[in-house]
Amino acid sequence: MTKLFSAFAVAVMAAGPAMAASGPFFSLTNTNFIVLLAFLLFVGILVYFGVPRVIGNLLDKRAEGIRADLDEARRLREEAQEIYASYERRQREVKVQADEIVANAKREAELQAEKAKQDLATSIDRRLKGAEEQIASAEADAVRAVRDRAVQAAVAAAGELLGQQVAAGSRSAGIDDAIADVARKLN
């Protein structure tokens, strides 16, 4: 009922300028009055058939739909923020892992370089020792060869000298003298 009264009050206020017309307002010859009656009848029919209620319900449904859409958008936004935060976390973790991998690779490279240096130094030392051993062996062979040649030359020279100095009979006396001389030197 209050809706009907408010609709009537709005209609009367809207008809205010029509009152300024000449002649009686409440007459069927006044077009403004006829328009007012038609408008009030139209509004009454709308109210009778519940059009404002239907429109209100439609607007309420529309408001609920908008509210649901806003809630869904808010939920999707929060979900997107969570996904974004997880991706940022993963990115930071991947960056930390990449830094660790680079650091490990540098350490491994340094260790491998140090090991290669040590292996090279060991190899050089082995080769130097081998070369020194070969030189020492060659020296020993040369000294032995020179001694052998010197001994051979000395034996040959001693044999010639003995052969020239000693006659056939005195050879055994020279051998006896040599044995005695060696015995003296040994004692």
Disulfide bonds with the S-S distance in Angstrom:
none
